[in-house]
């Protein structure tokens, strides 16, 4: 069982927007603005797409955006494209020696 | 640009020791800005935090693996390694080496991953 809770799957049609939630506790998501999101296409390593809740690494589309409220972080993908179909994982810095905790992952299907 | 590359056997016999090495280029494992970590992913499953090592030698091991796990650093070769003893089929997974920012927990660099199968 993962430390952070994500929906197992979400779906949307091309051009639409979807939001993936990531719920933790005050020791991780709620206690720091240090949530990251990773995109993983089949057969490839995860790729960082959001860090520090809202920031995008260079080269990541501005169709990806992040936010946080309380113990829940969210990833929004706008203007869905076929290439966005992938698994998405959230992670958060945590107070403990663990350093990082993960969500269980969400499979995004573009209909 | 930092690059990480895992190496090691793709097949390990049950009860033997799984040994993987991660070679780092474009950065130094002696950097105090990052932790060097291992993450695994069972087939069709999510990401599991194995553990990490800091340049000082400080380590963290996932409690579920702690009794079987050793992560070490070789600064002369700019590498870090994982050894997991007494493996079973449950250790069959894709293993990734990663670089993690020390105070923010951002995994900003990943190796391509190496699939390790435990089978006789």
Interface residues (C-beta under 8 A of the other chain):
Chain A: X2 X34 X36 X38 X44 X45 X46 X47 X48 X51 X52 X57 X89 X91 X92 X93 X94 X97 X98 X99 X100 X101 X102 X103 X104 X105
Chain B: X35 X46 X47 X48 X49 X52 X60 X96 X100 X103 X104 X105 X106 X107 X108 X110 X111 X112 X113
